């Protein structure tokens, strides 16, 4: 499993300190000297904001696994200065939406100013243990193998795939194991999905279903949930699900990326788990604003922006957003221009990080009427000043390799009026220009 990434969130340097959302009242008690202590001040913050990942069998974010537990003073004390460093720098928690959207998304990963100050003061004043009798009781964590709970269907790649020593970057579609008889004897609706990359060579995975209804269509598949570095498992809002048609065969688009060299070969057999709805739900879809023909970056260019637009054919409800670029990506902005002339900004990411493929989930779903113009702007840094840039002297076009680029503004959505989607099946587009073609406009 991946424990650090190309951006060098490295253990013993800038460690990968994954901080989950912060909830609850802040702690302000101090020891007799007035300085924060672990038992009374730091541990409550860790319990609310860190231990979801920093514990044995902690949350797996697309292959990103917290490198150490932070459950006890003995486990946490050696990392005090590193914790202070990444919190103060803003690298952690890994949340990249602008502060202007604070409180808009349900999976917001942030610490308050007071919590940050507590962690900094604790590290700078000797990282004192405090009185263990005043510490909150340990949290009880679920023992389930899957963070989404007990799945209804678990599949691995049908055969281990050999990633050889010389391989650097490869996108390949591989078959998953055969679905057990009876599981897909009717349409099922996926309400949660979780992938487990089997090796560190896995960059991302996208699930696809080849179905009887899609076999004769261009593309020949239905897009299913996927996973990428830093991404949470997919769990959809109550009452919605992604349709997995009767008789589907599951495929996985595997993106392998690694440094080449002797002894780097691996055999990968990654796994996916699905949970299905027990009751009827409304179908939801994944689409994107983005056109490969517009993807071009001049060499040695900073602040290069590409804006793309689409017009909605029907009233839709958007549940979540996921901007997608590669290593040169630096900025993303989603805007809706409503038919009455109103302009609405609903996500800005001023510091995009390819290694944290966050899906921003709305607390209150965004309803947009037919005729709304969706506008997505992506900004890029193709200079040597971008430490992740593979080659600032390259003129960059669209491509599947991480050294190429993309400009996709994904969104998860449903028809506001469920009857608008009845009987359509297949890949559904919300856009006027693509309505008849039936393309979802999706890709990774």
C-alpha positions as CSV (number, residue, x, y, z in Angstrom):
1,X,0.0,0.0,0.0
2,X,1.2,3.6,-0.7
3,X,2.5,5.3,2.4
4,X,3.9,8.4,0.7
5,X,3.6,10.1,-2.6
6,X,5.6,11.9,-5.2
7,X,5.0,15.2,-3.4
8,X,7.2,14.0,-0.6
9,X,4.8,13.8,2.3
10,X,7.4,11.6,3.7
11,X,7.7,9.9,7.1
12,X,10.6,11.4,9.1
13,X,10.4,14.5,6.9
14,X,7.0,16.0,6.2
15,X,5.1,12.9,7.3
16,X,1.8,11.9,5.9
17,X,-0.4,13.1,8.7
18,X,-3.9,12.4,7.6
19,X,-6.4,14.5,9.6
20,X,-10.1,13.8,9.3
21,X,-12.9,16.3,10.0
22,X,-12.9,18.1,13.3
23,X,-16.1,18.1,15.3
24,X,-17.1,18.9,18.8
25,X,-16.2,21.5,21.5
26,X,-12.6,22.6,21.8
27,X,-10.5,21.7,24.8
28,X,-8.7,24.5,26.7
29,X,-7.6,22.9,30.0
30,X,-3.9,23.3,30.9
31,X,-1.5,21.9,33.4
32,X,-0.3,24.0,36.4
33,X,2.3,25.8,34.2
34,X,-0.5,26.9,31.7
35,X,0.9,24.8,28.9
36,X,-1.1,22.2,26.9
37,X,-0.7,18.6,27.8
38,X,-1.4,15.4,25.9
39,X,-4.0,13.9,28.2
40,X,-6.1,17.0,28.6
41,X,-5.6,19.0,25.5
42,X,-4.0,17.1,22.6
43,X,-5.7,13.7,22.9
44,X,-9.2,15.1,22.5
45,X,-8.1,16.8,19.2
46,X,-6.5,13.6,18.0
47,X,-9.6,11.6,18.8
48,X,-11.9,14.0,16.9
49,X,-9.6,14.7,14.0
50,X,-6.8,12.2,13.5
51,X,-7.5,8.7,14.8
52,X,-9.9,7.8,12.0
53,X,-6.8,7.2,10.0
54,X,-4.0,7.1,12.6
55,X,-4.8,3.8,14.2
56,X,-4.3,0.1,13.3
57,X,-6.4,-0.7,10.3
58,X,-7.2,3.0,9.8
59,X,-9.0,4.5,6.9
60,X,-7.5,3.7,3.5
61,X,-7.7,6.7,1.3
62,X,-7.0,5.3,-2.2
63,X,-3.9,3.5,-1.1
64,X,-2.8,6.3,1.3
65,X,-2.4,4.8,4.7
66,X,-1.4,6.7,7.8
67,X,2.2,5.6,8.7
68,X,1.7,5.4,12.5
69,X,-1.0,5.3,15.2
70,X,-1.7,8.3,17.4
71,X,-3.7,6.6,20.1
72,X,-1.4,7.0,23.1
73,X,1.1,9.4,24.4
74,X,3.9,6.9,23.8
75,X,2.9,6.6,20.2
76,X,2.4,10.3,19.6
77,X,5.3,11.9,21.5
78,X,8.0,11.1,18.9
79,X,6.0,12.9,16.2
80,X,5.2,16.1,18.1
81,X,7.4,18.4,16.1
82,X,6.4,16.8,12.8
83,X,2.7,17.2,13.7
84,X,3.3,20.9,14.5
85,X,5.2,21.4,11.2
86,X,2.6,20.0,8.8
87,X,-0.3,21.6,10.7
88,X,1.4,25.0,10.8
89,X,2.3,24.8,7.1
90,X,-1.2,24.0,6.1
91,X,-0.3,20.8,4.4
92,X,-2.4,18.9,6.8
93,X,-5.3,18.4,7.1
94,X,-5.5,17.6,3.4
95,X,-8.3,19.9,2.4
96,X,-7.9,22.2,-0.6
97,X,-11.2,24.1,-1.0
98,X,-11.1,27.8,-0.4
99,X,-12.0,29.0,3.0
100,X,-14.9,30.9,1.4
101,X,-16.7,27.5,1.2
102,X,-16.2,26.6,4.9
103,X,-19.2,24.6,6.1
104,X,-20.5,23.9,2.6
105,X,-19.2,20.3,2.3
106,X,-20.0,17.4,4.6
107,X,-16.5,15.9,4.4
108,X,-14.6,19.1,5.2
109,X,-11.2,18.2,6.9
110,X,-10.2,21.2,8.9
111,X,-8.9,22.3,12.3
112,X,-9.9,25.5,14.0
113,X,-7.3,28.1,14.8
114,X,-7.5,27.3,18.5
115,X,-6.9,23.6,17.8
116,X,-3.9,24.4,15.6
117,X,-2.5,26.7,18.3
118,X,-2.9,24.0,20.9
119,X,-0.9,21.5,18.8
120,X,1.8,24.0,18.1
121,X,2.1,25.1,21.8
122,X,2.2,21.5,23.0
123,X,5.1,20.7,20.6
124,X,7.0,23.9,21.5
125,X,6.7,23.5,25.3
126,X,8.1,20.1,25.7
127,X,5.1,17.9,24.6
128,X,4.1,17.2,28.2
129,X,2.1,14.0,29.0
130,X,-0.3,15.5,31.6
131,X,-2.4,13.5,34.0
132,X,-3.6,10.2,32.5
133,X,-6.5,10.2,34.9
134,X,-7.9,13.3,33.2
135,X,-7.6,11.8,29.7
136,X,-10.8,10.9,27.8
137,X,-11.5,7.2,27.5
138,X,-10.2,5.5,24.4
139,X,-12.5,5.5,21.4
140,X,-13.9,2.2,20.2
141,X,-13.4,1.7,16.5
142,X,-15.3,-0.7,14.2
143,X,-13.5,-3.9,13.5
144,X,-15.0,-4.4,10.1
145,X,-12.6,-5.2,7.2
146,X,-14.3,-2.6,5.1
147,X,-14.9,1.0,6.1
148,X,-18.2,1.0,4.2
149,X,-19.5,-1.9,6.4
150,X,-20.3,-5.4,5.3
151,X,-20.3,-5.5,1.5
152,X,-22.8,-7.4,-0.7
153,X,-20.2,-8.2,-3.4
154,X,-16.4,-8.4,-3.2
155,X,-14.4,-9.0,-6.4
156,X,-10.6,-9.0,-7.2
157,X,-8.9,-9.0,-10.5
158,X,-9.5,-12.3,-12.2
159,X,-5.7,-12.9,-12.5
160,X,-2.7,-11.3,-10.8
161,X,-1.3,-8.6,-13.2
162,X,2.5,-8.6,-13.6
163,X,3.9,-5.0,-13.3
164,X,7.4,-5.6,-14.6
165,X,10.7,-3.9,-13.6
166,X,10.7,-1.6,-16.6
167,X,7.2,-0.3,-16.4
168,X,6.8,3.3,-15.5
169,X,3.2,4.2,-16.4
170,X,0.4,2.0,-17.8
171,X,-3.4,2.3,-18.1
172,X,-5.0,-1.1,-18.8
173,X,-8.6,-2.5,-18.5
174,X,-8.6,-5.9,-16.7
175,X,-11.4,-8.3,-16.0
176,X,-12.6,-8.8,-12.4
177,X,-13.6,-12.2,-11.1
178,X,-17.0,-13.5,-12.3
179,X,-19.9,-12.2,-10.3
180,X,-21.4,-15.2,-8.3
181,X,-24.6,-16.6,-9.8
182,X,-27.8,-14.9,-8.5
183,X,-26.1,-11.7,-7.4
184,X,-27.0,-9.8,-10.5
185,X,-30.1,-11.6,-11.6
186,X,-31.7,-8.2,-11.5
187,X,-30.6,-4.6,-11.6
188,X,-28.8,-3.5,-8.4
189,X,-28.0,0.0,-7.1
190,X,-24.6,0.7,-5.7
191,X,-24.8,2.8,-2.6
192,X,-21.2,2.4,-1.5
193,X,-18.0,1.2,-3.0
194,X,-14.5,0.7,-1.7
195,X,-11.3,-0.4,-3.5
196,X,-8.2,-1.9,-2.0
197,X,-5.1,-1.4,-4.1
198,X,-3.0,-4.5,-3.8
199,X,0.4,-2.9,-4.4
200,X,2.1,0.4,-4.3
201,X,2.3,0.4,-8.1
202,X,-1.5,1.2,-8.3
203,X,-2.1,4.8,-8.9
204,X,-5.9,4.7,-9.4
205,X,-8.7,2.3,-10.3
206,X,-12.0,3.0,-12.1
207,X,-14.7,0.4,-12.2
208,X,-16.7,-0.3,-15.3
209,X,-19.7,-2.6,-16.1
210,X,-20.0,-4.3,-19.4
211,X,-23.7,-5.0,-19.8
212,X,-26.0,-6.6,-22.4
213,X,-27.5,-3.1,-23.1
214,X,-24.1,-1.4,-23.5
215,X,-22.3,-4.1,-25.6
216,X,-23.4,-2.6,-28.9
217,X,-22.9,1.1,-27.9
218,X,-19.8,3.2,-28.5
219,X,-17.7,2.8,-25.4
220,X,-19.5,-0.4,-24.5
221,X,-19.5,0.1,-20.7
222,X,-21.1,1.9,-17.8
223,X,-18.9,3.9,-15.4
224,X,-18.9,2.8,-11.8
225,X,-17.2,4.4,-8.7
226,X,-13.4,4.5,-8.6
227,X,-10.6,5.4,-6.3
228,X,-7.4,7.6,-6.6
229,X,-4.8,8.8,-4.1
230,X,-6.3,10.6,-1.1
231,X,-9.8,9.7,-2.1
232,X,-12.3,8.4,0.4
233,X,-14.4,5.3,-0.3
234,X,-17.6,6.2,-2.2
235,X,-20.7,6.4,-0.1
236,X,-23.7,8.0,-1.7
237,X,-26.5,10.0,-0.1
238,X,-29.6,8.2,1.2
239,X,-32.1,7.5,-1.6
240,X,-29.6,7.5,-4.4
241,X,-27.4,4.8,-6.1
242,X,-25.5,4.0,-9.3
243,X,-27.2,1.3,-11.3
244,X,-25.4,-1.9,-11.9
245,X,-27.6,-3.7,-14.6
246,X,-28.6,-7.3,-14.6
247,X,-26.0,-9.6,-16.0
248,X,-23.1,-7.1,-15.8
249,X,-19.5,-8.1,-16.1
250,X,-17.1,-6.0,-13.9
251,X,-14.0,-4.5,-15.4
252,X,-11.3,-2.4,-13.7
253,X,-9.3,0.3,-15.5
254,X,-6.0,0.0,-13.6
255,X,-3.5,2.8,-13.7
256,X,-0.1,1.6,-12.7
257,X,2.7,4.1,-12.0
258,X,6.1,3.5,-10.4
259,X,9.8,4.1,-10.7
260,X,11.5,1.5,-12.9
261,X,14.5,-0.6,-12.0
262,X,15.6,-4.1,-11.0
263,X,13.6,-5.6,-8.2
264,X,10.6,-3.2,-8.6
265,X,8.3,-5.8,-10.3
266,X,5.1,-6.7,-8.5
267,X,2.0,-8.9,-9.1
268,X,-1.1,-6.9,-8.5
269,X,-4.6,-8.3,-7.7
270,X,-6.5,-5.4,-6.4
271,X,-10.0,-5.7,-4.9
272,X,-13.3,-3.9,-4.9
273,X,-16.3,-4.2,-2.6
274,X,-19.9,-3.0,-3.3
275,X,-22.9,-2.4,-1.1
276,X,-26.3,-2.5,-2.7
277,X,-29.5,-0.7,-1.8
278,X,-32.0,-2.8,0.1
279,X,-34.9,-0.7,-1.1
280,X,-35.6,1.2,-4.4
281,X,-33.5,4.3,-4.9
282,X,-33.2,7.0,-7.6
283,X,-30.4,6.5,-10.1
284,X,-27.5,8.9,-10.0
285,X,-24.7,9.4,-12.6
286,X,-21.2,10.6,-13.0
287,X,-20.4,13.2,-15.7
288,X,-17.8,15.9,-16.4
289,X,-17.2,19.2,-18.0
290,X,-14.1,18.8,-20.1
291,X,-12.9,18.4,-23.7
292,X,-9.6,16.7,-24.6
293,X,-9.3,18.9,-27.7
294,X,-8.9,22.0,-25.5
295,X,-6.1,20.5,-23.4
296,X,-2.8,22.2,-24.3
297,X,-0.1,23.7,-22.1
298,X,2.8,25.8,-23.5
299,X,6.2,25.0,-22.2
300,X,7.5,26.9,-19.2
301,X,4.2,28.7,-18.6
302,X,2.6,29.5,-15.2
303,X,-1.0,30.5,-14.6
304,X,-2.3,29.0,-17.8
305,X,-6.1,28.7,-17.5
306,X,-8.5,26.6,-19.6
307,X,-12.3,27.3,-19.2
308,X,-14.9,24.9,-20.5
309,X,-18.7,25.2,-20.5
310,X,-21.7,23.0,-20.9
311,X,-25.5,23.8,-20.8
312,X,-27.9,21.6,-18.9
313,X,-30.7,20.0,-20.8
314,X,-32.8,19.2,-17.7
315,X,-33.2,20.2,-14.1
316,X,-30.5,18.3,-12.2
317,X,-29.4,17.9,-8.6
318,X,-25.7,17.8,-7.9
319,X,-24.5,15.8,-4.8
320,X,-20.7,16.2,-5.1
321,X,-17.8,17.5,-7.2
322,X,-14.3,16.2,-8.1
323,X,-11.9,18.3,-10.1
324,X,-9.3,16.2,-11.9
325,X,-5.9,17.3,-13.3
326,X,-2.4,15.8,-13.2
327,X,0.9,17.0,-11.8
328,X,0.8,20.4,-13.5
329,X,-2.7,21.1,-12.1
330,X,-2.8,24.1,-9.7
331,X,-6.3,25.6,-9.6
332,X,-9.9,24.8,-10.2
333,X,-13.2,26.8,-10.1
334,X,-16.8,25.7,-10.7
335,X,-19.4,28.3,-11.6
336,X,-23.1,28.1,-12.6
337,X,-24.7,30.8,-14.8
338,X,-28.4,30.4,-14.2
339,X,-31.0,31.2,-16.9
340,X,-32.1,34.4,-15.0
341,X,-28.6,35.8,-15.3
342,X,-27.5,34.9,-11.7
343,X,-23.9,33.7,-11.4
344,X,-23.1,31.2,-8.7
345,X,-19.6,30.0,-7.6
346,X,-19.9,26.7,-5.9
347,X,-16.3,25.4,-5.6
348,X,-12.9,27.0,-5.8
349,X,-9.7,25.0,-5.2
350,X,-6.8,27.5,-5.1
351,X,-4.1,24.9,-4.3
352,X,-5.0,21.8,-6.2
353,X,-2.9,18.7,-5.3
354,X,-2.9,15.7,-7.6
355,X,-2.1,13.4,-4.7
356,X,-5.3,14.2,-2.9
357,X,-8.2,13.4,-5.3
358,X,-10.9,14.8,-3.0
359,X,-14.6,14.4,-3.8
360,X,-16.3,17.5,-2.3
361,X,-19.7,16.3,-0.9
362,X,-22.4,19.0,-0.5
363,X,-24.2,19.2,2.8
364,X,-27.2,20.5,0.9
365,X,-27.5,19.2,-2.6
366,X,-27.2,21.8,-5.3
367,X,-30.3,22.1,-7.6
368,X,-29.8,23.7,-11.0
369,X,-32.5,24.3,-13.6
370,X,-32.4,23.4,-17.3
371,X,-30.6,26.1,-19.3
372,X,-27.9,26.6,-16.6
373,X,-24.5,27.0,-18.1
374,X,-21.9,25.1,-16.1
375,X,-18.4,26.6,-16.4
376,X,-15.3,24.9,-15.1
377,X,-11.9,26.7,-15.1
378,X,-8.6,24.7,-14.6
379,X,-5.3,26.5,-13.9
380,X,-1.9,24.9,-14.5
381,X,1.8,25.5,-13.6
382,X,4.1,24.1,-16.3
383,X,7.3,25.7,-14.9
384,X,10.3,24.5,-12.9
385,X,8.8,26.3,-9.9
386,X,6.2,23.4,-9.7
387,X,8.1,20.7,-7.7
388,X,5.9,18.0,-9.2
389,X,6.4,19.0,-12.8
390,X,7.9,16.0,-14.8
391,X,9.3,18.3,-17.5
392,X,8.6,22.1,-17.7
393,X,10.1,22.2,-21.2
394,X,7.4,20.0,-22.6
395,X,4.4,21.2,-24.5
396,X,1.7,19.2,-22.8
397,X,-1.5,17.7,-24.4
398,X,-4.2,15.4,-23.2
399,X,-3.1,11.9,-22.2
400,X,-3.7,9.0,-19.8
401,X,-0.1,9.1,-18.4
402,X,0.5,11.1,-15.2
403,X,3.1,13.0,-17.2
404,X,0.4,14.1,-19.6
405,X,-2.6,16.3,-18.5
406,X,-6.3,16.3,-18.2
407,X,-9.0,19.0,-17.4
408,X,-12.1,17.3,-16.1
409,X,-14.6,18.8,-13.7
410,X,-16.5,15.7,-12.5
411,X,-19.8,15.9,-10.7
412,X,-22.1,13.3,-9.2
413,X,-25.8,14.1,-10.0
414,X,-29.3,12.9,-10.6
415,X,-32.4,14.3,-12.4
416,X,-34.3,16.6,-10.0
417,X,-37.5,15.0,-11.4
418,X,-36.8,11.3,-11.3
419,X,-39.2,10.7,-14.2
420,X,-36.7,12.5,-16.5
421,X,-34.4,9.5,-16.2
422,X,-36.9,6.7,-16.5
423,X,-36.3,4.3,-19.3
424,X,-33.1,6.0,-20.5
425,X,-30.6,3.4,-19.3
426,X,-27.0,3.4,-20.4
427,X,-24.7,6.4,-20.2
428,X,-26.8,9.5,-19.6
429,X,-25.6,13.0,-20.3
430,X,-27.1,16.1,-18.6
431,X,-25.9,18.4,-21.4
432,X,-27.8,19.8,-24.4
433,X,-25.0,19.0,-26.9
434,X,-24.5,15.4,-25.7
435,X,-28.1,14.5,-25.0
436,X,-28.7,12.5,-28.1
437,X,-25.2,11.0,-28.2
438,X,-25.7,9.5,-24.8
439,X,-22.1,10.2,-23.7
440,X,-21.3,10.8,-20.0
441,X,-18.3,12.8,-20.9
442,X,-16.4,11.0,-18.2
443,X,-12.8,9.9,-18.1
444,X,-9.8,9.9,-15.8
